[in-house]
Amino acid sequence: MPVRLIVEKGPHEGVSRADVARRAGAMLAAVQMGDRELSILLTGDDQIQKLNRIYRGKNRPTDVLAFSQHEGELGDRTDRLLGDVVVSIPTARRQAAERKRELGAELTMLLAHGLLHLLGWDHETASEDRRMRAETKRLCAAADASAPRLEGRLKRTLKSSSPSRANGDSTSRRPSRTAR
């Protein structure tokens, strides 16, 4: 199983476990690590603040943290588990509102950002930041491309719900216009 997903204090409105797992799997495939495992924790501000304080010395919530299984003195590069990406849903929701985009798009970006940190990417210099932003964008596009196509499902739904005429032909009706 390439993606392990834990959702604390959920379910969260606008967050689909299946969608998060599918998007993360698509990102793993995009970096040619589909055979590796990724652990994702979707949590609240309290938990991520605690982790941020313990591991980064910053006593405040953050949007995403990444904990690599391959780095440090106990790191194991042969381990199939890349590491853990921890995302704060409340912070992601606030950021999505500030950026005027859907929560799913913000979560996708944060997952991509966290995954890249697990793979050794950083953004300490302007050059590193540009490269990491470009790769984040590429991973988000891969995740978006993995989404089931709504258009086809919508057409099938509309077709199956269309009333039939007496002769068996399907017809579609336009909703009547009403004055507001």
MIBA-484790 format. One record per residue (C-alpha): residue number from 1; residue in one letter; y, z, x. Coordinates in steps of 0.5 Angstrom, whole numbers, always signed. Last residue first. Layout:
# MIBA-484790
k:NUM r:A py:Y pz:Z px:X
...
//
This chain:
# MIBA-484790
k:180 r:R py:+73 pz:-19 px:-71
k:179 r:A py:+72 pz:-25 px:-75
k:178 r:T py:+65 pz:-26 px:-76
k:177 r:R py:+61 pz:-32 px:-73
k:176 r:S py:+54 pz:-33 px:-75
k:175 r:P py:+49 pz:-33 px:-70
k:174 r:R py:+46 pz:-40 px:-68
k:173 r:R py:+39 pz:-41 px:-71
k:172 r:S py:+33 pz:-44 px:-67
k:171 r:T py:+28 pz:-48 px:-70
k:170 r:S py:+21 pz:-49 px:-69
k:169 r:D py:+17 pz:-54 px:-73
k:168 r:G py:+11 pz:-52 px:-78
k:167 r:N py:+12 pz:-56 px:-84
k:166 r:A py:+15 pz:-50 px:-88
k:165 r:R py:+20 pz:-48 px:-82
k:164 r:S py:+19 pz:-43 px:-77
k:163 r:P py:+23 pz:-37 px:-75
k:162 r:S py:+25 pz:-37 px:-68
k:161 r:S py:+22 pz:-30 px:-64
k:160 r:S py:+17 pz:-34 px:-60
k:159 r:K py:+22 pz:-39 px:-57
k:158 r:L py:+27 pz:-33 px:-56
k:157 r:T py:+22 pz:-29 px:-52
k:156 r:R py:+20 pz:-35 px:-48
k:155 r:K py:+27 pz:-38 px:-47
k:154 r:L py:+29 pz:-30 px:-44
k:153 r:R py:+23 pz:-30 px:-40
k:152 r:G py:+24 pz:-37 px:-37
k:151 r:E py:+32 pz:-34 px:-36
k:150 r:L py:+30 pz:-28 px:-33
k:149 r:R py:+26 pz:-30 px:-27
k:148 r:P py:+22 pz:-25 px:-24
k:147 r:A py:+26 pz:-22 px:-18
k:146 r:S py:+23 pz:-24 px:-11
k:145 r:A py:+29 pz:-28 px:-9
k:144 r:D py:+34 pz:-22 px:-10
k:143 r:A py:+30 pz:-18 px:-5
k:142 r:A py:+30 pz:-24 px:+0
k:141 r:A py:+38 pz:-24 px:-1
k:140 r:C py:+38 pz:-17 px:+0
k:139 r:L py:+35 pz:-18 px:+7
k:138 r:R py:+39 pz:-23 px:+9
k:137 r:K py:+46 pz:-19 px:+7
k:136 r:T py:+43 pz:-13 px:+11
k:135 r:E py:+42 pz:-18 px:+17
k:134 r:A py:+49 pz:-21 px:+16
k:133 r:R py:+52 pz:-13 px:+16
k:132 r:M py:+47 pz:-11 px:+22
k:131 r:R py:+50 pz:-17 px:+26
k:130 r:R py:+57 pz:-16 px:+24
k:129 r:D py:+56 pz:-8 px:+26
k:128 r:E py:+53 pz:-9 px:+32
k:127 r:S py:+59 pz:-14 px:+34
k:126 r:A py:+64 pz:-9 px:+32
k:125 r:T py:+60 pz:-3 px:+36
k:124 r:E py:+56 pz:+3 px:+33
k:123 r:H py:+52 pz:-1 px:+28
k:122 r:D py:+45 pz:+0 px:+29
k:121 r:W py:+38 pz:-4 px:+29
k:120 r:G py:+32 pz:+0 px:+31
k:119 r:L py:+27 pz:-2 px:+26
k:118 r:L py:+28 pz:+4 px:+22
k:117 r:H py:+36 pz:+3 px:+22
k:116 r:L py:+34 pz:-4 px:+19
k:115 r:L py:+30 pz:-1 px:+13
k:114 r:G py:+36 pz:+4 px:+12
k:113 r:H py:+41 pz:-2 px:+11
k:112 r:A py:+36 pz:-6 px:+7
k:111 r:L py:+35 pz:+0 px:+2
k:110 r:L py:+42 pz:+2 px:+2
k:109 r:M py:+44 pz:-6 px:+0
k:108 r:T py:+38 pz:-6 px:-5
k:107 r:L py:+41 pz:+1 px:-8
k:106 r:E py:+48 pz:-2 px:-9
k:105 r:A py:+45 pz:-8 px:-12
k:104 r:G py:+41 pz:-4 px:-17
k:103 r:L py:+47 pz:+0 px:-19
k:102 r:E py:+51 pz:-6 px:-21
k:101 r:R py:+57 pz:-8 px:-18
k:100 r:K py:+64 pz:-6 px:-18
k:99 r:R py:+65 pz:-3 px:-11
k:98 r:E py:+67 pz:+3 px:-14
k:97 r:A py:+62 pz:+4 px:-19
k:96 r:A py:+57 pz:+2 px:-14
k:95 r:Q py:+59 pz:+7 px:-10
k:94 r:R py:+59 pz:+12 px:-15
k:93 r:R py:+52 pz:+10 px:-17
k:92 r:A py:+49 pz:+10 px:-10
k:91 r:T py:+52 pz:+17 px:-9
k:90 r:P py:+48 pz:+20 px:-15
k:89 r:I py:+42 pz:+16 px:-13
k:88 r:S py:+42 pz:+19 px:-6
k:87 r:V py:+37 pz:+15 px:-2
k:86 r:V py:+32 pz:+17 px:+3
k:85 r:V py:+29 pz:+12 px:+8
k:84 r:D py:+22 pz:+14 px:+11
k:83 r:G py:+19 pz:+11 px:+17
k:82 r:L py:+15 pz:+5 px:+19
k:81 r:L py:+8 pz:+7 px:+17
k:80 r:R py:+3 pz:+3 px:+21
k:79 r:D py:+3 pz:+8 px:+27
k:78 r:T py:+2 pz:+4 px:+33
k:77 r:R py:+9 pz:+5 px:+35
k:76 r:D py:+8 pz:+13 px:+35
k:75 r:G py:+14 pz:+17 px:+36
k:74 r:L py:+13 pz:+24 px:+38
k:73 r:E py:+18 pz:+24 px:+43
k:72 r:G py:+23 pz:+20 px:+39
k:71 r:E py:+23 pz:+14 px:+35
k:70 r:H py:+17 pz:+10 px:+32
k:69 r:Q py:+16 pz:+14 px:+25
k:68 r:S py:+23 pz:+13 px:+24
k:67 r:F py:+27 pz:+17 px:+19
k:66 r:A py:+33 pz:+14 px:+15
k:65 r:L py:+38 pz:+17 px:+11
k:64 r:V py:+42 pz:+13 px:+6
k:63 r:D py:+48 pz:+15 px:+1
k:62 r:T py:+51 pz:+21 px:+4
k:61 r:P py:+52 pz:+28 px:+2
k:60 r:R py:+56 pz:+33 px:+6
k:59 r:N py:+54 pz:+38 px:+11
k:58 r:K py:+54 pz:+34 px:+17
k:57 r:G py:+50 pz:+36 px:+23
k:56 r:R py:+46 pz:+30 px:+23
k:55 r:Y py:+39 pz:+32 px:+22
k:54 r:I py:+39 pz:+39 px:+18
k:53 r:R py:+46 pz:+38 px:+15
k:52 r:N py:+44 pz:+31 px:+13
k:51 r:L py:+38 pz:+33 px:+10
k:50 r:K py:+41 pz:+39 px:+6
k:49 r:Q py:+46 pz:+34 px:+4
k:48 r:I py:+41 pz:+29 px:+2
k:47 r:Q py:+37 pz:+34 px:-3
k:46 r:D py:+44 pz:+36 px:-6
k:45 r:D py:+46 pz:+29 px:-7
k:44 r:G py:+40 pz:+27 px:-11
k:43 r:T py:+34 pz:+24 px:-9
k:42 r:L py:+30 pz:+17 px:-9
k:41 r:L py:+25 pz:+18 px:-3
k:40 r:I py:+22 pz:+11 px:+0
k:39 r:S py:+16 pz:+11 px:+5
k:38 r:L py:+15 pz:+4 px:+8
k:37 r:E py:+8 pz:+2 px:+10
k:36 r:R py:+7 pz:-4 px:+15
k:35 r:D py:+3 pz:-10 px:+13
k:34 r:G py:+9 pz:-14 px:+10
k:33 r:M py:+12 pz:-13 px:+17
k:32 r:Q py:+15 pz:-20 px:+18
k:31 r:V py:+22 pz:-18 px:+17
k:30 r:A py:+23 pz:-22 px:+10
k:29 r:A py:+16 pz:-19 px:+8
k:28 r:L py:+18 pz:-12 px:+9
k:27 r:M py:+25 pz:-14 px:+5
k:26 r:A py:+20 pz:-17 px:+0
k:25 r:G py:+16 pz:-10 px:-1
k:24 r:A py:+23 pz:-6 px:-1
k:23 r:R py:+25 pz:-11 px:-7
k:22 r:R py:+18 pz:-10 px:-11
k:21 r:A py:+18 pz:-2 px:-10
k:20 r:V py:+25 pz:-2 px:-12
k:19 r:D py:+24 pz:-6 px:-18
k:18 r:A py:+17 pz:-2 px:-20
k:17 r:R py:+21 pz:+4 px:-20
k:16 r:S py:+26 pz:+2 px:-24
k:15 r:V py:+33 pz:+5 px:-24
k:14 r:G py:+38 pz:+4 px:-29
k:13 r:E py:+38 pz:+11 px:-32
k:12 r:H py:+35 pz:+15 px:-27
k:11 r:P py:+28 pz:+18 px:-28
k:10 r:G py:+28 pz:+22 px:-25
k:9 r:K py:+30 pz:+29 px:-21
k:8 r:E py:+26 pz:+26 px:-15
k:7 r:V py:+23 pz:+19 px:-15
k:6 r:I py:+18 pz:+18 px:-9
k:5 r:L py:+16 pz:+11 px:-7
k:4 r:R py:+11 pz:+9 px:-2
k:3 r:V py:+11 pz:+2 px:+0
k:2 r:P py:+6 pz:-2 px:+4
k:1 r:M py:+0 pz:+0 px:+0
//
